[in-house]
Amino acid sequence: MHYRRIGDVEVSAIGLGAMPMSIEGRPDESRSLAAIHAALDAGITLIDTADAYHAHADEVGHNETLIAKALAGYGGNTDDVLVATKGGHLRPGDGTWTKNGAPAYLKQACEASLQRLGVDAIGLYQFHRPDPNVEYADSIGALRELLDEGTIRMAGISNANPDQIRQAKDILGAGLVSVQNQFSPAFRSSEPELDLCADLGLAFLPWSPLGGISRAPELGSLFAAFTQVADAHGSSPQRVCLAWMLAKGEHVIPIPGASRPESIQDSATAADLTLSREEFEQLDAA
């Protein structure tokens, strides 16, 4: 496994997005636990979750509890695993998503996540999504307080635009270490945020990084470009996709979602795949 940095913590260059293990269509618990253990076996040391990753209204934090159980039941050492969770996004249980960026709520949600994960302090706590009914600075101020209290060790933001990233940096200073936005071959509108993170020394964590690959029939020439490079390397288009993202900057750490051991094992090997300059440029222009 290759490694990159989030703040002062070294993590695997590929993370595990654990959301598919807890929302609608999720597998049984045994397969999810096997998938997390397979990720750990492959050297993955970054697991991304959120309190809102659940299917039903009465199971808030389902994914956090699942991860805590998987780590506790793993046969190897998990001291170097960074669990990154999020707060500020809610699921009422009817399939919709709502937002609550109120400082008091975020602090309450963080404390609940702390208890579910069973840790003394959350390694990386991220504000999940801006709430249009709350001043962004007020929401980020709650993360500042959590940092000062020692409830969280590092802070991140998610689904943020450049102005919000700069504002969060002003408030949090060195405490802000990462930005998690959607980014994939078919969704590249977060390119400005990816570049800004490089300028500010922040890790950029693409969520749903394989979104432009799994919808192959709809994407035509885009999928063909990744398939062509994959065939040349005897690899999968998914693995090539992650290698392309890694090549965009040392600060990029994709977190592909997975609920099967085979999927995360394939993703974990993307860091070993080196693209030529011509291949990278071909994919970048696809």
C-alpha positions in Angstrom: 0.0 0.0 0.0 1.1 3.6 -0.7 0.5 6.3 1.8 -0.5 10.0 1.8 -1.2 12.5 4.5 -4.3 14.0 6.1 -3.0 16.7 8.5 -0.2 15.1 10.5 -1.6 11.5 10.0 -0.3 9.1 7.4 -3.1 7.1 5.7 -3.4 4.7 2.8 -3.6 6.4 -0.6 -7.0 4.7 -1.1 -9.7 4.8 1.6 -12.9 2.9 2.2 -16.3 4.6 1.8 -18.5 2.6 4.0 -21.9 4.1 3.2 -23.1 1.2 0.9 -23.0 -1.1 3.9 -25.8 0.8 5.8 -28.2 2.5 3.4 -31.0 1.0 1.3 -30.0 -2.2 -0.5 -27.3 -2.9 2.1 -25.9 -6.5 2.4 -26.2 -8.6 5.5 -23.9 -7.6 8.4 -21.6 -10.6 7.9 -20.7 -9.5 4.4 -20.1 -5.9 5.5 -17.8 -7.0 8.3 -15.9 -9.2 5.8 -15.6 -6.2 3.4 -14.1 -4.0 6.2 -11.7 -6.8 7.2 -10.7 -7.2 3.6 -9.9 -3.5 3.4 -7.8 -3.7 6.5 -6.0 -6.8 5.1 -5.2 -4.9 1.9 -3.6 -2.1 4.0 -6.4 0.5 3.9 -6.1 2.7 7.0 -8.8 5.3 6.2 -12.5 4.5 6.6 -15.1 7.2 5.9 -18.5 7.1 7.5 -21.2 9.4 8.8 -24.0 9.3 11.4 -26.5 9.7 8.5 -25.5 6.5 6.9 -28.5 4.4 7.8 -31.8 3.3 6.2 -34.3 3.7 8.9 -35.2 6.6 11.2 -34.5 4.5 14.4 -30.9 3.5 13.5 -29.0 6.7 13.3 -25.3 5.9 13.3 -25.8 2.4 11.9 -22.6 2.7 9.9 -20.5 4.0 12.7 -21.6 1.1 14.9 -20.8 -1.3 12.2 -17.3 0.0 11.7 -16.6 0.0 15.5 -17.7 -3.7 15.6 -15.5 -4.6 12.6 -12.5 -2.9 14.1 -13.1 -4.6 17.5 -13.4 -8.0 15.8 -10.4 -7.7 13.5 -7.5 -10.0 14.3 -4.8 -7.5 13.5 -3.6 -4.2 14.9 -6.0 -1.3 14.1 -4.1 1.5 15.9 -3.2 3.2 12.7 -6.7 3.2 11.2 -8.2 6.7 10.9 -12.0 6.7 11.1 -13.4 9.8 9.5 -17.1 10.6 10.3 -19.4 13.4 9.6 -22.4 15.3 11.1 -24.9 17.9 9.9 -26.8 15.7 7.4 -29.8 13.7 8.5 -32.1 11.0 7.1 -35.6 11.0 8.5 -36.1 7.4 7.3 -38.2 8.0 4.2 -35.3 8.0 1.8 -34.7 11.8 1.9 -31.8 13.8 3.3 -32.2 16.9 5.4 -29.6 19.3 6.9 -28.9 20.8 10.4 -25.8 22.9 10.7 -26.8 24.5 14.0 -23.8 24.6 16.3 -25.6 23.0 19.3 -26.8 20.2 17.1 -23.4 19.5 15.6 -21.8 19.3 19.0 -24.5 16.9 20.1 -24.2 14.8 17.0 -20.4 14.6 17.4 -20.7 13.4 21.0 -23.1 10.7 19.9 -20.7 9.6 17.1 -17.9 9.6 19.7 -19.9 7.1 21.9 -20.8 4.9 18.9 -17.2 4.7 17.7 -16.0 4.0 21.2 -13.0 6.3 21.1 -11.6 9.0 23.3 -11.5 11.5 20.5 -12.7 11.4 16.8 -9.7 11.3 14.5 -11.4 13.3 11.7 -14.8 15.0 12.1 -16.3 16.6 9.0 -19.2 19.0 8.6 -21.3 17.0 6.2 -23.1 19.6 4.1 -23.8 23.3 4.4 -27.2 24.2 5.9 -28.8 27.2 4.1 -30.6 28.2 7.3 -27.4 28.5 9.3 -24.5 30.9 8.8 -21.6 28.8 7.5 -19.2 30.4 9.9 -21.4 29.4 12.8 -21.4 25.8 11.8 -17.6 25.8 11.3 -17.3 27.6 14.7 -18.8 24.5 16.3 -15.9 22.4 14.8 -13.5 25.0 16.2 -15.0 24.4 19.7 -14.8 20.6 19.3 -11.1 20.9 18.4 -10.4 23.2 21.3 -12.2 20.8 23.7 -10.2 17.8 22.3 -13.4 16.0 21.3 -12.0 15.8 17.8 -8.3 15.7 16.6 -8.8 17.1 13.1 -11.6 18.8 11.3 -12.8 18.5 7.7 -15.6 19.9 5.5 -17.7 18.2 2.8 -19.7 19.4 -0.2 -18.0 22.8 0.1 -17.3 25.5 -2.6 -14.1 27.5 -2.8 -15.4 30.4 -0.7 -16.5 28.0 2.0 -13.2 26.3 2.0 -11.4 29.6 2.5 -13.8 30.6 5.2 -13.3 27.3 7.1 -9.5 27.7 6.8 -9.7 31.2 8.3 -11.7 29.9 11.2 -10.0 26.5 11.8 -6.5 27.3 10.8 -4.3 24.2 10.9 -7.2 22.3 12.4 -8.8 22.1 8.9 -7.1 19.2 7.1 -9.5 17.9 4.4 -12.3 18.6 2.0 -14.6 15.8 0.8 -16.5 16.6 -2.4 -18.1 14.5 -5.1 -15.6 13.9 -7.9 -15.5 11.3 -10.6 -14.9 10.9 -14.4 -18.5 12.0 -15.0 -18.6 14.6 -12.2 -15.7 17.0 -12.5 -17.3 20.3 -11.3 -15.2 20.0 -8.1 -11.9 20.5 -10.0 -11.6 24.1 -8.6 -11.9 22.7 -5.1 -9.4 20.0 -5.8 -6.9 22.6 -7.0 -7.6 24.9 -4.1 -6.9 22.1 -1.6 -3.4 21.7 -3.2 -2.8 25.4 -2.7 -3.9 25.3 0.9 -2.2 22.1 1.9 -5.5 20.2 2.4 -6.3 16.6 1.6 -9.0 16.2 -1.1 -11.2 13.2 -0.6 -13.3 12.4 -3.7 -16.6 10.7 -2.7 -18.4 8.5 -5.2 -15.1 8.4 -7.3 -16.3 5.5 -9.4 -19.6 7.1 -10.3 -18.5 7.7 -13.8 -17.4 4.1 -14.3 -20.3 2.1 -12.9 -22.8 3.8 -15.3 -20.8 2.5 -18.3 -23.8 2.1 -20.7 -24.7 5.7 -20.3 -21.3 7.2 -20.7 -20.2 6.0 -24.1 -16.8 7.5 -25.1 -15.9 8.4 -21.5 -16.1 4.7 -20.4 -14.3 3.7 -23.6 -11.3 5.8 -22.7 -11.0 4.2 -19.2 -11.6 0.7 -20.7 -8.9 1.2 -23.3 -6.3 2.1 -20.7 -7.5 -0.7 -18.4 -7.1 -3.2 -21.3 -3.5 -2.0 -21.9 -2.7 -2.7 -18.2 -4.7 -5.9 -17.8 -6.7 -4.1 -15.2 -10.2 -3.0 -14.4 -11.7 0.4 -15.4 -12.4 1.1 -11.8 -8.8 0.6 -10.8 -7.7 2.8 -13.6 -10.2 5.5 -12.5 -8.7 5.6 -9.0 -5.1 5.6 -10.4 -6.1 8.6 -12.6 -7.3 10.5 -9.5 -4.2 9.7 -7.5 -2.1 11.1 -10.4 -4.0 14.4 -10.1 -2.1 15.3 -7.0 -0.4 13.9 -3.9 -3.2 15.4 -1.8 -5.9 13.4 -3.5 -7.2 10.3 -1.5 -10.2 8.7 -3.1 -12.7 6.9 -0.9 -14.6 4.4 -3.1 -17.7 2.9 -1.7 -17.8 -0.8 -1.3 -19.8 -3.5 0.4 -18.1 -6.6 -1.0 -14.6 -7.8 -0.2 -13.7 -8.2 -3.9 -14.6 -4.6 -4.7 -12.4 -3.0 -2.1 -9.5 -5.4 -2.7 -9.5 -4.3 -6.4 -9.7 -0.7 -5.4 -6.8 -1.0 -2.9 -4.4 -2.0 -5.7 -5.0 1.2 -7.7 -2.1 2.8 -5.9 0.2 0.3 -7.6 -0.9 1.2 -11.1 1.3 3.8 -12.7 -0.2 5.6 -15.7 2.0 7.1 -18.4 1.8 10.9 -19.0 0.0 10.1 -22.3 -2.5 7.9 -20.5 -3.2 10.4 -17.8 -3.7 13.2 -20.3 -6.0 11.0 -22.4 -8.2 10.3 -19.3 -8.1 13.8 -18.1 -9.4 15.0 -21.5 -12.1 12.3 -21.8 
